[in-house]
Amino acid sequence: MLAINFLPAVAADAADALVVLAGPDAALSGAAKAADAASNGALAAAAAAARFDGDAGAIVEILAPAGMSCRRLLLVGTGPAAKLDALAAERIGGAITARLLTSGETSVNVDVAGLDGVLAAHLAHGASLRAWRFDQYRTKMTDKQKPTLATLNLIGGGDAAHYARLAAIAGGVARTRSLVSEPPNVLYPESFVDSARDLADLGVELTILDDAQMRELGMGALLGVAQGSVRPARILAMRWNGTGRDDVKPVCLVGKGVTFDTGGISLKPPGGMEDMKWDMGGAGAVTGAMHAIAARKAKAHVVGVIGLVENMPDGNAQRPGDVVKTMNGQTVEVINTDAEGRLVLCDAMWWAQETFEPEVMVDLATLTGAIIVSLGHEYAGMFCNDDGLAEQLRIAGAAVGDKLWRMPIGDAYDKLIDSDIADIKNVGPREGGSITAAQFIGRFIKPGVKWAHLDVAGTVWANKPGPLWDKGATGYGVRLLDRFVADNFEL
């Protein structure tokens, strides 16, 4: 990860690159004015030539500026002061990293004198998030393709204590991105569990169920999905109690962990099937959130539960038309084996409720392509049985940039998944596909439990770079869940 240092101006050594800031209409900061003077007016001239207007994240760059020791001088816009919030500061940091990550430079000084300390910390946080890469399987990168930027120094400001909290969260985001990025021959239910064992070093209590234990508990829906694979299923529970008390009910986070999804007997088309390695994005987000919550020592009681399976089409695979019995006794007619995530979640969520007795439960799942048709890649879909909980999640998502859009649920949709031969079928008609998927899960929520289902199919993976991520795994959900816990459940 990118090393972040906080240095007073008098202690700043020369770095490969220097970043100075400018506001609207290219209004230079004090450091920018000094750099302009040192470069004999070259900075202001370059800004004018580039029609630089100081928009947030806009950059003007001068190579080998005369009269200065740095090899690159960057003027970066902050936008209007009234709009410079934490998210804007993070995007500015991300823009700096994106420009310099493979530039050949190894260090950058960012002069933040005069910038609010918390905002400067968020700038560094954005830079750190954008620096993450997944290159371990690439053996033939050219020097120009390899990341070189290793250190970012905040000069003359920044809240180091606030950044330490953000760094803990960034560690959770990095964990999630790594999990989502791993190929399916490397990441499968057993290896996923093994990858999480080091959470115990942060004080997280781990509980692992194997397939024999799940069979004893009657998890026929989850095990039905897994039966076509040589990889045995697992449930992993991660419990963090930072309250110091035993009488605080936990908030429960549940993630879908299909480590690879062929569709089973209802086989997906081959084009793009390789993307289904990230069908465990919900489980990845919950695991990363538990890392973040524990690493920053949150004074909250939180349990993360993930159901881990691989959905494969061998001779023992589940068939369309099969009827399976869930842990809570309901029977499910399997119409489509590619609607497997809800079968995993229903047993995992029922077990979580039986074991931990939460009053609030949030599940995350890359559940339906229908949600991408509805919302594209800008928002995740939110389905919720409680208005207050929905608003808490919306606010948390808006604060960190993990946006949510609330979708409807109700009796009219619920009737669409009634089965002719069982209690419920695992798919409804073509229309309202993400809604009927949520309705299925809703049938496994105990009375009185506040529940939200987040369909994150369109947000855990990006086919092009974003402000805080490279092409690939975004880490969506980690900061959302951490903020949700921080705002509503910390003592």
PAGU-527905 format. One record per residue (C-alpha): residue number from 1; residue in three letters; x, y, z. Coordinates in steps of 0.1 Angstrom, whole numbers. Example, Ala and Ser with C-alpha at 12.3 -4.5 7.8 and 13.67 -1.06 7.14 Angstrom:
residues 2
k | r | x | y | z
1 | ala | 123 | -45 | 78
2 | ser | 137 | -11 | 71
***
This chain:
residues 491
k | r | x | y | z
1 | met | 0 | 0 | 0
2 | leu | 10 | 36 | -5
3 | ala | 30 | 49 | 25
4 | ile | 15 | 81 | 39
5 | asn | 35 | 105 | 60
6 | phe | 26 | 138 | 78
7 | leu | 55 | 162 | 78
8 | pro | 58 | 199 | 88
9 | ala | 70 | 222 | 61
10 | val | 103 | 227 | 77
11 | ala | 110 | 190 | 77
12 | ala | 100 | 183 | 41
13 | asp | 127 | 168 | 19
14 | ala | 127 | 171 | -18
15 | ala | 105 | 145 | -35
16 | asp | 103 | 134 | -71
17 | ala | 70 | 153 | -75
18 | leu | 54 | 183 | -58
19 | val | 17 | 189 | -57
20 | val | 3 | 224 | -49
21 | leu | -33 | 233 | -49
22 | ala | -56 | 259 | -65
23 | gly | -92 | 268 | -60
24 | pro | -118 | 281 | -85
25 | asp | -107 | 303 | -114
26 | ala | -72 | 289 | -108
27 | ala | -67 | 309 | -76
28 | leu | -33 | 297 | -64
29 | ser | -27 | 286 | -28
30 | gly | 2 | 301 | -9
31 | ala | 23 | 271 | -18
32 | ala | 12 | 273 | -54
33 | lys | 22 | 310 | -55
34 | ala | 56 | 301 | -41
35 | ala | 61 | 274 | -67
36 | asp | 50 | 298 | -95
37 | ala | 76 | 323 | -83
38 | ala | 103 | 297 | -80
39 | ser | 96 | 285 | -116
40 | asn | 97 | 321 | -129
41 | gly | 59 | 322 | -136
42 | ala | 59 | 288 | -154
43 | leu | 31 | 274 | -133
44 | ala | 6 | 302 | -139
45 | ala | 15 | 302 | -176
46 | ala | 9 | 265 | -178
47 | ala | -24 | 268 | -161
48 | ala | -35 | 295 | -185
49 | ala | -24 | 275 | -215
50 | ala | -43 | 244 | -203
51 | arg | -74 | 265 | -195
52 | phe | -72 | 252 | -160
53 | asp | -101 | 264 | -139
54 | gly | -94 | 248 | -105
55 | asp | -121 | 221 | -107
56 | ala | -118 | 194 | -81
57 | gly | -92 | 169 | -94
58 | ala | -82 | 188 | -124
59 | ile | -44 | 187 | -130
60 | val | -18 | 208 | -148
61 | glu | 17 | 192 | -149
62 | ile | 51 | 207 | -156
63 | leu | 81 | 183 | -161
64 | ala | 115 | 193 | -149
65 | pro | 104 | 228 | -138
66 | ala | 133 | 253 | -140
67 | gly | 144 | 266 | -107
68 | met | 130 | 238 | -86
69 | ser | 144 | 205 | -73
70 | cys | 114 | 183 | -81
71 | arg | 111 | 165 | -114
72 | arg | 74 | 171 | -117
73 | leu | 53 | 200 | -105
74 | leu | 15 | 194 | -104
75 | leu | -11 | 220 | -98
76 | val | -43 | 203 | -86
77 | gly | -77 | 219 | -84
78 | thr | -98 | 217 | -52
79 | gly | -130 | 232 | -66
80 | pro | -151 | 257 | -45
81 | ala | -145 | 256 | -8
82 | ala | -183 | 251 | -2
83 | lys | -181 | 218 | -21
84 | leu | -148 | 205 | -7
85 | asp | -161 | 177 | 15
86 | ala | -145 | 144 | 24
87 | leu | -156 | 127 | -8
88 | ala | -142 | 156 | -29
89 | ala | -110 | 155 | -10
90 | glu | -107 | 117 | -16
91 | arg | -113 | 122 | -53
92 | ile | -85 | 148 | -54
93 | gly | -62 | 123 | -37
94 | gly | -72 | 96 | -61
95 | ala | -65 | 119 | -91
96 | ile | -30 | 126 | -78
97 | thr | -23 | 88 | -75
98 | ala | -38 | 80 | -108
99 | arg | -15 | 106 | -125
100 | leu | 17 | 95 | -107
101 | leu | 13 | 58 | -99
102 | thr | 32 | 45 | -130
103 | ser | 50 | 77 | -138
104 | gly | 84 | 66 | -127
105 | glu | 83 | 88 | -96
106 | thr | 86 | 71 | -62
107 | ser | 76 | 99 | -39
108 | val | 53 | 130 | -39
109 | asn | 50 | 159 | -15
110 | val | 15 | 174 | -13
111 | asp | 15 | 208 | 2
112 | val | -18 | 210 | 22
113 | ala | -10 | 240 | 43
114 | gly | -42 | 259 | 49
115 | leu | -64 | 229 | 41
116 | asp | -86 | 215 | 69
117 | gly | -68 | 187 | 87
118 | val | -96 | 161 | 83
119 | leu | -100 | 170 | 46
120 | ala | -62 | 165 | 41
121 | ala | -65 | 131 | 58
122 | his | -93 | 122 | 34
123 | leu | -71 | 134 | 5
124 | ala | -45 | 109 | 16
125 | his | -71 | 82 | 21
126 | gly | -83 | 87 | -15
127 | ala | -47 | 85 | -27
128 | ser | -42 | 53 | -8
129 | leu | -74 | 37 | -21
130 | arg | -65 | 46 | -57
131 | ala | -30 | 31 | -54
132 | trp | -42 | -4 | -49
133 | arg | -34 | -28 | -77
134 | phe | -37 | -66 | -82
135 | asp | -6 | -75 | -102
136 | gln | 6 | -107 | -86
137 | tyr | -2 | -129 | -115
138 | arg | 14 | -106 | -141
139 | thr | 49 | -116 | -149
140 | lys | 57 | -97 | -181
141 | met | 49 | -61 | -173
142 | thr | 71 | -35 | -188
143 | asp | 88 | -9 | -166
144 | lys | 62 | 17 | -178
145 | gln | 34 | -6 | -166
146 | lys | 47 | -12 | -131
147 | pro | 37 | 10 | -102
148 | thr | 65 | 32 | -89
149 | leu | 49 | 56 | -65
150 | ala | 55 | 44 | -30
151 | thr | 53 | 74 | -7
152 | leu | 30 | 104 | -3
153 | asn | 39 | 131 | 21
154 | leu | 14 | 156 | 34
155 | ile | 33 | 187 | 40
156 | gly | 22 | 214 | 65
157 | gly | -10 | 199 | 77
158 | gly | -33 | 169 | 80
159 | asp | -50 | 151 | 109
160 | ala | -28 | 120 | 115
161 | ala | -52 | 105 | 141
162 | his | -81 | 107 | 117
163 | tyr | -60 | 92 | 89
164 | ala | -51 | 63 | 112
165 | arg | -89 | 54 | 114
166 | leu | -92 | 58 | 76
167 | ala | -61 | 35 | 71
168 | ala | -78 | 8 | 91
169 | ile | -108 | 10 | 68
170 | ala | -85 | 10 | 37
171 | gly | -71 | -22 | 50
172 | gly | -106 | -37 | 49
173 | val | -112 | -24 | 14
174 | ala | -79 | -39 | 2
175 | arg | -88 | -73 | 17
176 | thr | -121 | -72 | -1
177 | arg | -106 | -62 | -34
178 | ser | -80 | -90 | -32
179 | leu | -107 | -116 | -24
180 | val | -129 | -104 | -53
181 | ser | -99 | -104 | -77
182 | glu | -85 | -138 | -69
183 | pro | -90 | -165 | -96
184 | pro | -115 | -193 | -87
185 | asn | -88 | -220 | -88
186 | val | -72 | -201 | -59
187 | leu | -102 | -188 | -40
188 | tyr | -129 | -214 | -31
189 | pro | -148 | -220 | 1
190 | glu | -120 | -236 | 20
191 | ser | -93 | -212 | 9
192 | phe | -116 | -182 | 15
193 | val | -120 | -194 | 51
194 | asp | -82 | -198 | 54
195 | ser | -76 | -163 | 41
196 | ala | -98 | -149 | 69
197 | arg | -81 | -167 | 98
198 | asp | -57 | -138 | 104
199 | leu | -87 | -117 | 115
200 | ala | -83 | -134 | 148
201 | asp | -52 | -113 | 152
202 | leu | -74 | -83 | 152
203 | gly | -96 | -98 | 179
204 | val | -123 | -112 | 157
205 | glu | -139 | -145 | 169
206 | leu | -142 | -170 | 141
207 | thr | -168 | -198 | 138
208 | ile | -166 | -223 | 109
209 | leu | -192 | -248 | 98
210 | asp | -183 | -276 | 74
211 | asp | -207 | -294 | 52
212 | ala | -213 | -322 | 77
213 | gln | -223 | -297 | 104
214 | met | -246 | -279 | 79
215 | arg | -262 | -311 | 69
216 | glu | -269 | -318 | 106
217 | leu | -285 | -284 | 108
218 | gly | -307 | -291 | 78
219 | met | -293 | -265 | 54
220 | gly | -306 | -283 | 23
221 | ala | -309 | -251 | 2
222 | leu | -272 | -241 | 6
223 | leu | -259 | -276 | 3
224 | gly | -280 | -282 | -28
225 | val | -261 | -254 | -46
226 | ala | -228 | -269 | -35
227 | gln | -235 | -306 | -43
228 | gly | -222 | -303 | -79
229 | ser | -188 | -292 | -69
230 | val | -158 | -311 | -56
231 | arg | -152 | -281 | -33
232 | pro | -171 | -285 | 0
233 | ala | -192 | -257 | 13
234 | arg | -185 | -236 | 43
235 | ile | -201 | -211 | 66
236 | leu | -178 | -185 | 82
237 | ala | -190 | -163 | 111
238 | met | -169 | -134 | 123
239 | arg | -178 | -118 | 156
240 | trp | -164 | -85 | 169
241 | asn | -176 | -72 | 203
242 | gly | -159 | -39 | 211
243 | thr | -186 | -28 | 236
244 | gly | -171 | -46 | 266
245 | arg | -206 | -58 | 274
246 | asp | -225 | -91 | 269
247 | asp | -260 | -76 | 268
248 | val | -257 | -57 | 235
249 | lys | -275 | -73 | 206
250 | pro | -252 | -76 | 175
251 | val | -259 | -61 | 142
252 | cys | -256 | -89 | 117
253 | leu | -240 | -86 | 82
254 | val | -245 | -115 | 58
255 | gly | -227 | -120 | 25
256 | lys | -233 | -143 | -5
257 | gly | -201 | -162 | -12
258 | val | -204 | -181 | -44
259 | thr | -168 | -183 | -52
260 | phe | -175 | -193 | -88
261 | asp | -209 | -195 | -105
262 | thr | -213 | -215 | -137
263 | gly | -251 | -214 | -133
264 | gly | -251 | -251 | -125
265 | ile | -272 | -273 | -148
266 | ser | -289 | -240 | -159
267 | leu | -255 | -233 | -174
268 | lys | -246 | -197 | -182
269 | pro | -234 | -188 | -217
270 | pro | -196 | -190 | -220
271 | gly | -190 | -154 | -229
272 | gly | -181 | -135 | -198
273 | met | -184 | -165 | -175
274 | glu | -149 | -158 | -162
275 | asp | -164 | -127 | -144
276 | met | -183 | -151 | -121
277 | lys | -153 | -153 | -99
278 | trp | -166 | -122 | -83
279 | asp | -200 | -137 | -74
280 | met | -187 | -138 | -39
281 | gly | -185 | -99 | -38
282 | gly | -211 | -98 | -10
283 | ala | -190 | -121 | 12
284 | gly | -159 | -102 | 3
285 | ala | -175 | -69 | 14
286 | val | -187 | -84 | 47
287 | thr | -152 | -98 | 54
288 | gly | -135 | -65 | 46
289 | ala | -160 | -46 | 67
290 | met | -153 | -69 | 97
291 | his | -116 | -62 | 91
292 | ala | -122 | -25 | 91
293 | ile | -145 | -25 | 122
294 | ala | -120 | -46 | 142
295 | ala | -89 | -28 | 130
296 | arg | -102 | 6 | 142
297 | lys | -115 | -10 | 174
298 | ala | -151 | 0 | 169
299 | lys | -171 | 2 | 201
300 | ala | -199 | -19 | 186
301 | his | -211 | -55 | 185
302 | val | -210 | -68 | 149
303 | val | -213 | -103 | 134
304 | gly | -204 | -111 | 98
305 | val | -217 | -143 | 84
306 | ile | -209 | -156 | 49
307 | gly | -222 | -186 | 31
308 | leu | -195 | -201 | 8
309 | val | -202 | -224 | -21
310 | glu | -191 | -232 | -57
311 | asn | -219 | -237 | -82
312 | met | -208 | -264 | -107
313 | pro | -227 | -287 | -132
314 | asp | -214 | -322 | -126
315 | gly | -234 | -354 | -125
316 | asn | -244 | -348 | -89
317 | ala | -255 | -312 | -95
318 | gln | -288 | -299 | -84
319 | arg | -315 | -301 | -112
320 | pro | -342 | -277 | -122
321 | gly | -373 | -292 | -107
322 | asp | -356 | -305 | -75
323 | val | -372 | -296 | -42
324 | val | -350 | -288 | -12
325 | lys | -357 | -282 | 24
326 | thr | -342 | -252 | 41
327 | met | -330 | -249 | 77
328 | asn | -362 | -233 | 89
329 | gly | -383 | -261 | 74
330 | gln | -396 | -243 | 43
331 | thr | -394 | -262 | 10
332 | val | -381 | -247 | -22
333 | glu | -388 | -258 | -58
334 | val | -356 | -251 | -77
335 | ile | -368 | -237 | -111
336 | asn | -334 | -223 | -122
337 | thr | -301 | -235 | -107
338 | asp | -285 | -202 | -117
339 | ala | -307 | -185 | -91
340 | glu | -284 | -200 | -64
341 | gly | -274 | -170 | -43
342 | arg | -308 | -167 | -26
343 | leu | -306 | -205 | -17
344 | val | -272 | -199 | 0
345 | leu | -284 | -168 | 18
346 | cys | -317 | -182 | 31
347 | asp | -299 | -209 | 52
348 | ala | -270 | -187 | 62
349 | met | -294 | -159 | 73
350 | trp | -316 | -183 | 92
351 | trp | -286 | -198 | 110
352 | ala | -273 | -163 | 118
353 | gln | -307 | -153 | 134
354 | glu | -309 | -186 | 154
355 | thr | -273 | -183 | 166
356 | phe | -268 | -146 | 173
357 | glu | -304 | -132 | 177
358 | pro | -298 | -99 | 159
359 | glu | -324 | -72 | 159
360 | val | -309 | -57 | 127
361 | met | -296 | -77 | 97
362 | val | -282 | -65 | 64
363 | asp | -272 | -89 | 36
364 | leu | -251 | -81 | 6
365 | ala | -252 | -102 | -26
366 | thr | -243 | -101 | -62
367 | leu | -277 | -115 | -67
368 | thr | -293 | -105 | -100
369 | gly | -285 | -92 | -134
370 | ala | -319 | -75 | -132
371 | ile | -305 | -49 | -108
372 | ile | -279 | -39 | -133
373 | val | -306 | -34 | -159
374 | ser | -325 | -12 | -135
375 | leu | -297 | 8 | -120
376 | gly | -266 | 3 | -141
377 | his | -233 | 6 | -122
378 | glu | -240 | 38 | -102
379 | tyr | -261 | 25 | -74
380 | ala | -267 | -8 | -56
381 | gly | -303 | -18 | -51
382 | met | -317 | -16 | -15
383 | phe | -347 | -36 | -4
384 | cys | -358 | -30 | 32
385 | asn | -386 | -38 | 56
386 | asp | -380 | -8 | 78
387 | asp | -380 | 29 | 67
388 | gly | -356 | 39 | 95
389 | leu | -330 | 13 | 86
390 | ala | -333 | 22 | 49
391 | glu | -325 | 58 | 57
392 | gln | -296 | 49 | 79
393 | leu | -281 | 29 | 51
394 | arg | -288 | 55 | 25
395 | ile | -271 | 82 | 46
396 | ala | -241 | 59 | 52
397 | gly | -237 | 51 | 16
398 | ala | -240 | 87 | 5
399 | ala | -213 | 98 | 30
400 | val | -187 | 74 | 16
401 | gly | -198 | 72 | -21
402 | asp | -213 | 37 | -20
403 | lys | -246 | 48 | -33
404 | leu | -279 | 30 | -27
405 | trp | -313 | 33 | -44
406 | arg | -343 | 19 | -26
407 | met | -364 | -6 | -45
408 | pro | -400 | -18 | -37
409 | ile | -411 | -50 | -20
410 | gly | -446 | -61 | -11
411 | asp | -473 | -87 | -12
412 | ala | -480 | -84 | -49
413 | tyr | -444 | -93 | -57
414 | asp | -443 | -120 | -30
415 | lys | -471 | -140 | -47
416 | leu | -450 | -143 | -78
417 | ile | -427 | -169 | -61
418 | asp | -454 | -192 | -48
419 | ser | -448 | -227 | -60
420 | asp | -473 | -253 | -71
421 | ile | -456 | -282 | -53
422 | ala | -436 | -266 | -26
423 | asp | -437 | -236 | -2
424 | ile | -418 | -213 | -25
425 | lys | -399 | -214 | -59
426 | asn | -365 | -198 | -64
427 | val | -374 | -176 | -93
428 | gly | -405 | -156 | -104
429 | pro | -413 | -143 | -139
430 | arg | -389 | -123 | -160
431 | glu | -402 | -89 | -148
432 | gly | -392 | -76 | -114
433 | gly | -364 | -101 | -111
434 | ser | -344 | -83 | -85
435 | ile | -375 | -77 | -65
436 | thr | -387 | -113 | -64
437 | ala | -352 | -123 | -54
438 | ala | -355 | -100 | -25
439 | gln | -389 | -113 | -17
440 | phe | -375 | -148 | -15
441 | ile | -349 | -138 | 11
442 | gly | -376 | -119 | 30
443 | arg | -394 | -151 | 36
444 | phe | -366 | -161 | 59
445 | ile | -365 | -131 | 81
446 | lys | -379 | -136 | 116
447 | pro | -407 | -113 | 128
448 | gly | -394 | -82 | 144
449 | val | -360 | -83 | 127
450 | lys | -352 | -51 | 108
451 | trp | -337 | -63 | 75
452 | ala | -322 | -48 | 44
453 | his | -310 | -66 | 13
454 | leu | -284 | -49 | -9
455 | asp | -281 | -62 | -44
456 | val | -245 | -52 | -53
457 | ala | -242 | -71 | -87
458 | gly | -235 | -38 | -105
459 | thr | -211 | -22 | -81
460 | val | -184 | -47 | -69
461 | trp | -166 | -49 | -102
462 | ala | -157 | -21 | -127
463 | asn | -147 | -25 | -163
464 | lys | -129 | 8 | -163
465 | pro | -109 | 28 | -137
466 | gly | -129 | 50 | -112
467 | pro | -119 | 79 | -90
468 | leu | -108 | 56 | -61
469 | trp | -102 | 23 | -79
470 | asp | -84 | 8 | -109
471 | lys | -102 | -14 | -134
472 | gly | -115 | -45 | -115
473 | ala | -126 | -49 | -79
474 | thr | -140 | -17 | -64
475 | gly | -143 | -28 | -27
476 | tyr | -179 | -16 | -27
477 | gly | -197 | -21 | 5
478 | val | -168 | -21 | 30
479 | arg | -169 | 17 | 37
480 | leu | -207 | 16 | 35
481 | leu | -210 | -10 | 62
482 | asp | -183 | 5 | 84
483 | arg | -200 | 39 | 83
484 | phe | -234 | 24 | 89
485 | val | -220 | 7 | 121
486 | ala | -201 | 38 | 132
487 | asp | -231 | 61 | 128
488 | asn | -257 | 39 | 144
489 | phe | -243 | 11 | 166
490 | glu | -212 | 24 | 184
491 | leu | -216 | 31 | 221
***
